[in-house]
């Protein structure tokens, strides 16, 4: 029995995933409740953030590599700066005003704050915490995780580009990244054998990079899967069967992974004491793999599943979108108001109130500061699209507003005799592809726009473009699963 393209497993083609936003929302709530001394393992929310960071950043970098043939370090770091610095510097400004200008602190707290301020601004707070833990006068104690992620952002783009240029490693990138996560586990055990403390295991990049690498490996595997399921011949069939098997397991894997993370949040104590415990001995890696399984279920599984719909629920997804600001502000709110509110209202009413205050501060930061800056960032900080190497999703194929549309419903024959089955992609504006056509046609490589060729591709009288002059051709290479835009003038025939 012949398997048609429409029957292939559907792999998510990018774009914002609201279910992952929901995971972020749950993770940041777990951290808040942990800091209110009411969720023993709520600190695992930070591990989930690390996996998500590795996954999302690697996905963006690989997409740029595939789209343009290179990764622009300048634009990457500019995007990171525009995304992360405004809210962070706002927190720094408010904290410095309160502690150093208004003097709402003791002399010891001011000294602690100055040290934390310097290490936070230099993004080395995590390694300072290894030597001596400090809350930064209740303002900056949580910036260690921001420092750790910034160190990852500094190193990872270069390492990834080098890996992609090394042929043998590039072909085995997902496996190599998982091997890197195992190497981090072994490195921790070696450090522990030589007397390293739990703080060294908990705060340092080299001992927590396994969570980031698990996310990176997942993004690299999904990239291979997306290309594989679009392939033709035996290789494409192998990948489609492989993805089928994975997807068949996801309705069980996803809920089990979420349940295991919930149990960990309830039961697993923090491991930053003088003597490393369970988490340092492989536990961090296990948590990262479980979180990775949840991310895979939400990326590759059905969007109609109860797991996806529950995590993508609008309130939870919205909290995930503002989670960066929430994380920044919840710590000083907990440190300065949490204990008093708990004494006055009781623990759980105080947690609800602290969460609401944190949401209000994060919302103000997001809508009044972060979004406006994102919208007005310069062109150099935006991803660059090279029209000849655009790799759009099928849903992005389309025509300019006002142009006539190619109807995808009727079966058509492309040049070379290839039949196009009904139920093709819904056509949408193609401005993101960097072309300005009067019409769009999907075609094989080396397609030349002539009246006869357009008619053969199903573009002509009765289909919708009887007189289009400029046509954008989406030339598809089925063997590579790639697409390339070119704009051609219709030639006489």
Secondary structure, DSSP 8 states (H G I E B T S, - for coil): ----GGGS-----SS--HHHHHHHHHHHHHHHHHHTT--TTTTHHHHHHHHHHHHHHHHHHHHHHHHHSS--HHHHHHHHHHHHHHHHHHHHHHHHIIIIIS--S-HHHHHHHHHHHHHHHTT-HHHHHHHS---TTTTSTTHHHHHHHHHHHHHHHHHHHHHHHSHHHHHTHHHHHHHHHHHHHHHHHHHHHTT--HHHHHH-HHHHHHHHHHHHHHHHHHHHHHHHHT--HHHHHHHHHHHHHHHHHHHHHHHHHHHHHHHHHHH-----SSS--TIIIIIHHHHHHHHHHHHHHHHHS-TTSHHHHHHT-HHHHHHHHTHHHHHHHHHHHIIIIIHHHHHHH-HHHHHHHHHHHHHHHHHHHIIIIIHHHHHT--GGGS----GGG----GGG----TTS----SSS-EE-TTS-EE-SS-------GGGT---SEEEEEETT---BHHHHHHTT-STTTT-SS--EEEEEEEETTTTEEEEEEEE-B--
